[in-house]
């Protein structure tokens, strides 16, 4: 059985779902189903690793779904991870990017599923404001179906393991 079929089988749900983008959908990919399965997560990391741009210094794990993917990729490749919060914490270090210093460093952002890219763009801009260099985003599932205006405007390139169409072809 292919990885695409296994991801589809474990994560695809049907019904009525409100997406983060505000859109509604009759299907949903419960990414936590593939992120919580160690064998599946390991295989996803193994297949995503070659897609990481060669000049990547750090992986930027977006809260919350990007964290297990980036951690698995870090274990697979040896590339360190920066954990990126949606908002800076209000205590301790008060940072939104936890881990190594990012100023002047080239990060590849890691996300689980991208639909409109809204949070990816917000996080990329936050990290860029701190001096990080960000051109690329890596995700497991690109369900944007060509609706990439926000990502294009932010001058980001998306590298996906699977598109929605590819997952459906393997269902």
N, C-alpha and C positions, 0 to 999 in steps of 0.2 A: 504494500500500500504506500502511495506517495505521501510525502510530508504535507502537501497541499490538502489531500483528502483527509489526512489525520487531523489537521488543524480545523478544517471545515466540520468534520464529524463531531469533534469535541466542543467547538465554540459557537456554531451557528444555531441561532434561535429564531423562531418565527412568532409573531404577535404584533402588538402595537408598542413602539418604543420611542421615547423622546431622546434624541441625540444631544450631545454637548453643544453642537452647533445651533440648537433650537429647532432643527428639522425633526419631523417624525418619520419613522420608517417601519415597514412591516417585517423587517429582518434586522438582526443584531448579532454582532460577534462579541461574545463574552470572553474577552481576552484573558481574563483571570483563569479560565479553564485551561488554556495552553501555557500560561505563565506559571501555574502552580504544579504542573506535571514535570518533574525533573528530567525525564527521558526526552520528552517533547521539547522542553526548553533548551536542553543541550543540543539537540539536532537543529533547532532553529538558529542557535548561536553559531553552530558549525557552518550552516549554509549562509548566514548573514555576514560572517567574518570576511569573506573575500570581497564583499561590497563596500567595506570601509575604505574611504579614500586613503591613499598611501601616506599623505602628509598629516594625518590626524595625530595630534599629540595627546588629546584627552577625549573621552566619550562623555557627552553631556546627557545624563539620565533625567528625563523629564518626569516630574511627579505626576502620577504615581505609577502609571503603567510602564513607563520607560525604565524604571529602576530594575526590575528583574531581568529585562532584556539586556540592559547595559552591563549589569553585574555578570551575567552569563558570558557576554562578549568579552568583558575584561578578563575573566578566567580563561577564555579560549585564546585570547590574543596577547595578553600581558599589557594592554593599554589601560592606563589609570582612568578612573571615573570621577566626574564631578556630578554631585547630586543637586538637581535644580528644582527649587521650590517654586510654587506659583506665586507666593508672596514671601517676603523676608520674614523670618521668625522674629518675634517681638522680645526675645530674651537671649541671654548668652551672647553669641557672636553677632546676632541680628543680621545674618547674611541670607541671601536667597540662593547662593551657589556654595555648597558645602564640599570641602575637599581641597585639592591643591589650588594654588593661586592661578587665575585664568588670564590675567593681563598679558597680552602679546602672544597668547597660546592659541593654536588652531584646534577648535572643538568640532566634532561631528555630533549633532544632536541625535538622541535615540528616543523613539516613540514606539508605542505598540500599534495603534491604529490611527490613521490620519483620514479625516473626512473633509474639513474645510481648511485645516491648518491654522486655525485661530490661535490656539495655545502655543503651537510651535513658533509662530511669528512673534507673539508677545515675549516668550522666553528668549528667542534669538535676539530680539531688540534689547531686552534687559541685560543679557550677557555681553552684547556688543557695547552697551553703555559702560560696562566695567572693563573694556579693552580686549575682550575675546574676539578672535577671528572666526567667523562662522559662515560657511558657504553651503554645507551639506547637512541633510537630515536622512537618517536611516530608519525605516519602519518595517514592521512585520506585514501589516495589511494596509494598502492604500485603497481606501474606499471612496476617494474623491471623484472618481469617474470623470476626470478631465476638468473638474471645477477647482482650478489651482490658482486663481487670481491673487489671493492673499499671499500665497507662497511665492509666486512669481514677482509680485511687487516688492517683497522682502529680499529678492535676489538669493533665493535658496533653491538648491537642487534636491529633489527627493529621490532616494534609492529604496525601492520596496522589494521585499522578498516575494510578496504576492500582491496582485491587484484583486479587486472583488471579482472581476470576470474570470481570472485564473482559478480562484477558489471554487466558483460555481461550475466551471468546466470540469473540475475534479470531484464534484459532489457525488 
